[in-house]
């Protein structure tokens, strides 16, 4: 009997412990700077009323935001299609020195007009700027949704931070471009809303707000949509990978207006290992449903060579992982049309902050709303994350 027990113990060691040891040794040599968000706490809001004028431009339409840690400034892109004023981004100061956010603590301090390579302002309706991301070379990348109805292509371009002049442009694959027959490409106003760059400035990511026409349905009440995340290598300015991001299926409790919109308006890289915070926003006909997720690319399938998700077996495609961080409807605030987010300054106690901002659509009944959160984070290795998936804690 003792011999049998010893053999079983030996088998356990060989078939379980040794593989774990080998895996451990492998992952010890892998990068360990991944960030996990373990807590999020609301620390206040600030509102800029619609109609506010700054340097002869109406402040509004803020659809994306990025933080300049060196100068402790925030840059926010307006989605004004050069209709109310030329296409532009704003510079803001946001004071979180007291660990909270209040109305008087957010103020515009600059506005930069965007110009093309010929130093010309973008013509009316030729641009729909939605995302913005700061580089380490004195520039910002800005994404435009284009206009599928008018066959104006989306773009991701780099602009000088100081002058607003176009510097470069990233290639957009044909499958994203609208076609005359309406069988492929972005859906109108549901394209490149998001933009972010990894902390090491090696990769830029964007995503479609909803599915491409050839990839499946747009989001509907109670029906999710299949967005694509795009990964560009900034050393070559080439698209390297694409990933499937499935939004949540949001069903309105009541919809008096009959209007509905839902999708992925922004994401922000929190480390160099493929982890992000994303916003999912739904207009349900009676207010907004807005949630923050932590997103991971680990194990997700590269779908760059898949031109149409409708033509393949999607069961064989692994989407990105998502974990709900916060349903903003649980906050004691009236939510507006939240579209942009960025990690902000570190608080005096060392905790990182998250800033989100709303697009007021230049409507009097809406507001430009800034919400601030402090985050609790942990660094973890791939081994630690693997073990947590293999042996989830029971709480």
Secondary structure, DSSP 8 states (H G I E B T S, - for coil): -HHHHHHHHHHHIIIIIHHHHHHHHHHHTS---EEEEEEEEEEEEEEEETT-EETTEE---EEEEEEETTTTEEEEEE---SSSSSSEEEEEEE--TTSSB-GGGEEEEEEEE-B-TTS-B--TTS--EEEEEE-SSSEEEEEE--BGGGTB--EEEEEETTT-BEEEE----GGGS--TTSSSS--TT-SEEEEEE-TTSSEEEEEESS--GGG----BTTB--EEEEEEEETTTTEEEEEEEEE------S--SS---EEEEEEEEE-SSSSEEEEEEEEE-SSSEEEEEEEEE-TT----TT-S-GGGS-GGG----EEEEEEEGGGSSS----EEEEEE----TTS--EEEEEE--TT-TT-EEEEEEEEEEEEEE-HHHHHHHHHS----
